[in-house]
Amino acid sequence: MKRDAVITIRIVDEPEGRKLNNEYRNKDYATNVLTFVYDDCMSQPLSNHSRMLCGDMVICAPVVEREAAAQHKELPAHYAHLAIHAALHLQGYDHMDEKDSAAMESLETELMLKLRYPDPYRATRH
């Protein structure tokens, strides 16, 4: 995190994950992680005059378990990757185009390696 943050991480089942994805993204399926940023949770500036970052991560356990198995990843590593991915979204990173996606993936890989997890994209890189 590049600044102080208050983050809630919720682990949900598939029906709740599907409901939230449908309600907030209009997609009728459960996805691995959803990120919600809140701009108004902390009104007091920190000592460096920036506001605290606040948000929620919602991780859908059954989806994460299926993905980890299908991608031959250790489950804790996949959870770590999704938490990093969501934390980057909370800080304004996105992957809507190739340039942004490459930058985000590079930072995710760097952070995963720092935590001594494998590169989460190694199977997709040639």
QUIFEN-V538979 format. One record per residue. RES is the residue in three letters. OMEGA is omega in whole degrees, -180 to 180 (none if undefined). Layout:
# QUIFEN-V538979
RES|OMEGA / RES|OMEGA
This chain:
# QUIFEN-V538979
MET|180 / LYS|174 / ARG|-180 / ASP|-176 / ALA|169 / VAL|-176 / ILE|173 / THR|176 / ILE|178 / ARG|174 / ILE|-175 / VAL|175 / ASP|-176 / GLU|179 / PRO|180 / GLU|177 / GLY|178 / ARG|-180 / LYS|-179 / LEU|179 / ASN|178 / ASN|-177 / GLU|-173 / TYR|-179 / ARG|-178 / ASN|177 / LYS|-172 / ASP|174 / TYR|176 / ALA|177 / THR|-175 / ASN|-178 / VAL|173 / LEU|-179 / THR|179 / PHE|180 / VAL|178 / TYR|-178 / ASP|-169 / ASP|-174 / CYS|-180 / MET|-177 / SER|-179 / GLN|177 / PRO|174 / LEU|-177 / SER|180 / ASN|176 / HIS|174 / SER|178 / ARG|178 / MET|178 / LEU|-179 / CYS|178 / GLY|178 / ASP|168 / MET|176 / VAL|-178 / ILE|-178 / CYS|-173 / ALA|-178 / PRO|178 / VAL|180 / VAL|180 / GLU|179 / ARG|-180 / GLU|-179 / ALA|179 / ALA|-178 / ALA|-178 / GLN|179 / HIS|179 / LYS|173 / GLU|-177 / LEU|178 / PRO|179 / ALA|180 / HIS|175 / TYR|179 / ALA|180 / HIS|-179 / LEU|176 / ALA|177 / ILE|180 / HIS|-180 / ALA|179 / ALA|177 / LEU|175 / HIS|179 / LEU|-178 / GLN|175 / GLY|177 / TYR|178 / ASP|-179 / HIS|-178 / MET|176 / ASP|-174 / GLU|-178 / LYS|179 / ASP|179 / SER|180 / ALA|180 / ALA|-179 / MET|179 / GLU|179 / SER|179 / LEU|177 / GLU|-180 / THR|179 / GLU|-179 / LEU|178 / MET|180 / LEU|176 / LYS|179 / LEU|179 / ARG|170 / TYR|179 / PRO|175 / ASP|-177 / PRO|-178 / TYR|-174 / ARG|-180 / ALA|-177 / THR|178 / ARG|-179 / HIS|none
